[in-house]
Amino acid sequence: MVISKKLTILRWFDVAVLTLILFGEGIVNSTLQFLALQQHTTTVQENLTFSRLDNYKALAIQLIWLILAILYLLFRNFDFSIWKKRIFFTKWVPLQVVGLFLVTALCMDAFHLISYQFVQPLAPSMFQWVPGVDISLILYALLNGFYEEIFFLGVCLTVNPNYTKWVFLYSLIIRCSFHTYQGLAAGVGLGLIVGTLFYYFYRKLKPENMLPFFLAHAIADVIGLTVLSYVLY
């Protein structure tokens, strides 16, 4: 009996297919909401207001897309142990999570201040944060933190090292594309700043560990990716 070799390097079409599965719907919906912003038929605040039912619906939908992505990787005979080795808990993880969140949030705060001063039409509000927290939001945030970062730090960095820089640039575009519902400035900021910082700090970790990034992302989804909002308001 011939045992096929496990896939350890994803090809360009694997990244494309997984992008379509995981973010295709999100990119379309975000683009439609961005166009609605331009036509003044909705507001950023409305786009960022979610009910408990909305959170549970989003959680269920993401689970479906995640299962489909896993099925695709199983079909491709992907070696999941590659990622398992990069998800682990140590005594430093809590500190890494807090530090990662604070640095990223402060950079986003600075970006919003600058964009508000110089590009006001693109930045309808300086800061966005979530005033109410419940279990539906926490559950969704935990899944979403894993969902997004397993793609950007897992899928996008499991390619031939010769193409890493190109896939990194691609990942920034994708991260921007499904955040435009928050406004163009916020979408660009989240894509470029968060994407670049997460990539940089992840590469600096020895050994590389995706868990702090999952959790820092989840915290941002729960309380908002901002520090100054809580200090100034």
C-alpha positions in Angstrom: 0.0 0.0 0.0 1.3 3.4 -1.0 1.0 6.1 1.7 0.9 9.6 0.1 3.2 12.2 1.6 1.7 14.9 3.8 1.5 18.3 2.2 3.8 20.7 4.2 4.0 23.6 1.7 0.8 25.3 0.4 0.7 26.4 -3.2 -0.6 29.7 -4.5 -4.0 28.1 -5.5 -4.3 26.7 -2.0 -4.0 30.2 -0.6 -6.5 31.5 -3.2 -9.1 28.7 -2.4 -8.8 29.2 1.3 -9.1 33.0 0.9 -12.3 32.4 -1.1 -13.7 30.0 1.5 -12.8 32.0 4.6 -13.2 35.5 3.5 -15.2 35.6 0.2 -18.5 36.4 1.9 -16.9 38.8 4.3 -15.2 40.8 1.5 -18.4 41.0 -0.5 -20.5 42.1 2.5 -17.8 44.6 3.7 -17.6 46.1 0.2 -21.4 46.5 0.0 -21.5 48.1 3.4 -18.6 50.5 2.4 -20.6 51.5 -0.7 -23.6 52.2 1.6 -21.4 54.4 3.7 -20.4 56.4 0.6 -24.1 56.8 -0.3 -24.9 57.8 3.2 -27.5 55.1 3.6 -25.8 53.8 6.7 -23.2 54.9 9.2 -20.1 53.4 10.7 -21.8 53.2 14.1 -24.6 51.2 12.5 -22.1 48.9 10.8 -20.4 48.3 14.2 -23.5 47.6 16.2 -24.2 43.9 16.6 -26.9 42.2 18.6 -26.5 38.9 20.5 -28.3 37.2 17.6 -25.9 38.8 15.1 -22.9 37.5 17.1 -24.3 34.0 17.2 -25.1 34.1 13.5 -21.6 35.3 12.7 -20.2 32.5 14.9 -22.3 29.8 13.2 -21.3 31.1 9.7 -17.6 31.2 10.6 -17.8 27.7 11.9 -19.3 26.5 8.6 -16.6 28.3 6.6 -13.9 26.9 8.9 -15.2 23.4 8.5 -15.1 23.8 4.7 -11.5 25.1 4.9 -10.5 22.1 7.0 -12.2 19.7 4.6 -10.3 21.3 1.7 -7.0 20.9 3.6 -7.9 17.3 4.4 -8.5 16.7 0.7 -5.1 18.2 0.0 -3.6 15.9 2.6 -2.2 18.8 4.6 0.0 18.2 7.6 -1.8 19.9 10.4 1.0 19.1 12.9 2.9 22.1 11.4 0.4 24.4 13.0 -0.1 22.3 16.2 3.6 22.9 16.9 3.0 26.7 16.7 0.1 26.9 19.1 1.1 26.4 22.7 0.8 28.0 26.1 3.8 29.2 28.2 4.0 31.5 31.3 4.9 34.3 28.9 1.8 34.1 26.8 -0.4 36.4 29.0 2.3 39.1 29.0 2.8 38.7 25.2 -1.0 39.0 24.7 -1.2 42.2 26.7 1.9 43.7 25.2 0.8 42.9 21.6 -2.6 44.4 22.2 -1.3 47.6 23.8 1.3 48.2 21.0 -1.2 47.5 18.2 -4.0 49.5 19.9 -1.7 52.6 20.5 -0.5 52.5 16.8 -4.2 52.3 15.7 -5.0 55.2 18.0 -2.2 57.3 16.5 -3.3 56.3 13.0 -6.9 57.4 13.7 -5.8 60.7 15.1 -3.7 61.4 12.1 -6.4 60.3 9.6 -9.0 62.3 11.5 -6.9 65.5 11.2 -5.9 65.1 7.5 -8.4 62.8 5.9 -11.6 63.6 7.7 -14.0 62.4 5.0 -12.3 58.9 5.2 -12.4 58.8 9.0 -16.0 59.4 10.2 -14.9 58.6 13.8 -11.6 58.6 15.5 -12.0 55.6 17.7 -14.3 52.6 17.7 -14.8 50.6 20.8 -17.5 48.2 22.1 -19.5 49.6 25.1 -21.4 46.4 25.9 -19.9 42.9 26.4 -21.8 39.6 26.8 -21.0 35.9 26.3 -22.1 36.0 22.6 -19.5 38.6 21.9 -16.8 36.8 23.8 -17.5 33.5 22.1 -17.5 35.1 18.7 -14.3 37.0 19.5 -12.4 33.9 20.5 -13.4 32.1 17.3 -12.7 35.1 15.1 -9.3 35.7 16.6 -8.4 32.1 15.7 -10.3 32.2 12.4 -8.5 35.2 11.0 -5.0 34.7 12.4 -4.8 31.0 11.5 -5.1 32.2 7.9 -2.7 35.2 8.1 -0.1 33.6 10.3 -0.8 29.9 9.4 -1.9 29.6 5.8 0.0 32.6 4.4 3.2 31.6 6.1 3.0 27.9 5.1 4.2 28.6 1.6 7.5 28.3 -0.2 9.9 30.8 1.7 10.8 32.3 -1.6 7.3 33.7 -1.9 6.7 34.7 1.7 7.1 38.5 1.0 4.5 38.3 -1.8 2.0 36.4 0.2 2.6 38.8 3.1 1.7 41.7 0.8 -1.3 39.8 -0.4 -2.4 39.1 3.2 -2.4 42.9 3.9 -4.7 43.5 1.0 -7.1 40.7 2.1 -7.1 42.0 5.7 -8.0 45.5 4.5 -10.7 44.2 2.1 -13.1 42.8 4.7 -12.7 45.7 7.2 -13.8 48.5 4.8 -17.3 48.4 6.4 -15.7 50.4 9.2 -14.7 53.1 6.7 -11.9 53.3 4.3 -9.4 54.7 6.8 -10.2 52.1 9.4 -10.0 49.3 6.9 -6.6 50.5 5.6 -5.3 51.0 9.1 -6.4 47.6 10.3 -5.1 45.9 7.2 -1.7 47.6 7.1 -0.9 48.4 10.7 -2.3 45.3 12.4 -1.2 43.0 9.6 2.3 44.4 9.6 2.7 44.5 13.4 1.3 41.0 13.8 3.6 39.6 11.1 6.7 41.4 12.5 6.2 40.3 16.1 5.2 36.8 15.1 8.5 36.4 13.2 10.4 37.8 16.2 9.0 35.1 18.6 11.4 32.2 19.1 9.8 29.7 18.8 7.0 31.1 16.7 3.7 30.9 18.6 0.3 31.9 17.1 -1.6 31.7 20.4 -0.8 35.2 21.7 -2.0 36.6 18.4 -5.3 34.7 18.5 -6.0 36.0 22.0 -4.8 39.6 21.3 -7.1 39.7 18.3 -10.0 38.4 20.5 -9.4 41.1 23.1 -9.5 43.7 20.3 -12.8 42.3 19.1 -14.3 42.5 22.6 -13.2 45.9 23.8 -12.1 47.6 20.6 -8.5 48.1 19.3 -8.0 51.3 21.2 -6.4 52.6 24.4 -7.0 56.3 24.1 -10.8 55.9 23.9 -10.8 54.7 27.5 -8.5 57.4 28.6 -10.0 60.4 26.9 -13.6 59.6 27.0 
